[in-house]
């Protein structure tokens, strides 16, 4: 879980945040990329990932919920 923490960010006056450089590099986020921002379905927070990864993320999440 330690590798999931990149630091903290501050929400600016216009609602913008800066994704830490280490996270952008490790996750391959580049200028111009389309990212999906959605509310975490379980916790009070958000999830951000490449738009192309949406189906994979949702399928994985659904698979983890089915046993519950």
Secondary structure in CASP SS format (residue, H / E / C, confidence):
PFRMAT SS
TARGET T0000
AUTHOR 0000-0000-0000
METHOD secondary structure of the structure
MODEL  1
X C 1.00
X H 1.00
X H 1.00
X H 1.00
X C 1.00
X C 1.00
X C 1.00
X C 1.00
X C 1.00
X C 1.00
X C 1.00
X C 1.00
X C 1.00
X C 1.00
X C 1.00
X C 1.00
X C 1.00
X C 1.00
X C 1.00
X C 1.00
X H 1.00
X H 1.00
X H 1.00
X H 1.00
X H 1.00
X H 1.00
X H 1.00
X C 1.00
X C 1.00
X C 1.00
X C 1.00
X C 1.00
X C 1.00
X C 1.00
X E 1.00
X E 1.00
X E 1.00
X E 1.00
X E 1.00
X C 1.00
X C 1.00
X C 1.00
X C 1.00
X C 1.00
X C 1.00
X E 1.00
X E 1.00
X E 1.00
X E 1.00
X E 1.00
X H 1.00
X H 1.00
X H 1.00
X H 1.00
X H 1.00
X H 1.00
X H 1.00
X H 1.00
X H 1.00
X H 1.00
X H 1.00
X H 1.00
X H 1.00
X H 1.00
X H 1.00
X H 1.00
X C 1.00
X C 1.00
END
